[in-house]
Amino acid sequence: MHTTPEKAAQAIVLFENGHSQRIVARRLNMTRAAVRRVCKRYEETGSFHRRPGRGRKRCTIEHDDRFIVSKS
């Protein structure tokens, strides 16, 4: 599951206020790895939003989708 922008913003605020990644993770019920990723993304991009274009690539084209739907 992905971290919501609201939770990411909370994590950044807590971390910038001097809390450790471990404490931030405990308070927000996140993994330490998720907190680390959010903080790293914020340091690199200045944003807590996920970058566009991430995720699994499509394996069918629109024509194939229409065909599949018409046969179901």
C-alpha positions as CSV (number, residue, x, y, z in Angstrom):
1,M,0.0,0.0,0.0
2,H,1.2,3.5,-0.8
3,T,1.7,6.3,1.7
4,T,-0.9,9.0,1.4
5,P,0.2,12.5,0.7
6,E,-1.3,13.6,4.1
7,K,0.7,10.9,6.0
8,A,3.8,11.8,4.1
9,A,3.5,15.5,5.0
10,Q,3.0,14.5,8.6
11,A,6.1,12.4,8.5
12,I,8.2,15.2,7.0
13,V,7.0,17.7,9.6
14,L,7.8,15.4,12.5
15,F,11.2,14.5,11.0
16,E,12.1,18.2,10.4
17,N,11.1,18.9,14.0
18,G,13.9,16.7,15.2
19,H,12.1,13.3,15.7
20,S,14.0,10.2,14.5
21,Q,12.7,8.1,11.6
22,R,12.0,5.4,14.2
23,I,9.8,7.7,16.3
24,V,8.0,9.1,13.2
25,A,7.3,5.5,12.0
26,R,5.8,4.5,15.4
27,R,3.7,7.6,15.7
28,L,2.2,7.4,12.2
29,N,2.0,3.6,12.1
30,M,4.4,3.4,9.2
31,T,7.5,1.3,8.5
32,R,10.9,2.9,9.0
33,A,11.6,2.1,5.3
34,A,8.5,4.1,4.3
35,V,9.5,7.1,6.4
36,R,13.0,6.9,4.9
37,R,11.6,6.8,1.4
38,V,9.3,9.8,2.1
39,C,12.2,11.8,3.6
40,K,14.5,11.0,0.8
41,R,12.0,11.9,-1.9
42,Y,11.3,15.2,-0.1
43,E,15.1,16.0,0.1
44,E,15.5,15.2,-3.6
45,T,12.4,16.9,-5.1
46,G,11.0,19.2,-2.4
47,S,7.7,17.4,-2.7
48,F,6.0,14.6,-0.7
49,H,3.8,13.5,-3.7
50,R,4.6,10.4,-5.6
51,R,6.3,10.9,-8.9
52,P,4.1,10.4,-12.0
53,G,4.7,7.4,-14.2
54,R,5.5,5.0,-11.4
55,G,3.8,1.7,-11.2
56,R,3.3,-1.3,-13.4
57,K,3.2,-0.8,-17.1
58,R,0.2,-1.7,-19.2
59,C,0.4,-5.1,-21.0
60,T,-2.6,-4.5,-23.3
61,I,-3.5,-1.7,-25.6
62,E,-6.9,0.1,-25.8
63,H,-8.0,-2.1,-28.7
64,D,-7.2,-5.3,-26.8
65,D,-9.2,-3.9,-23.8
66,R,-12.3,-3.2,-25.9
67,F,-12.0,-6.7,-27.4
68,I,-11.8,-8.3,-23.9
69,V,-14.7,-6.4,-22.6
70,S,-16.8,-7.2,-25.7
71,K,-16.2,-11.0,-25.2
72,S,-17.1,-11.0,-21.5
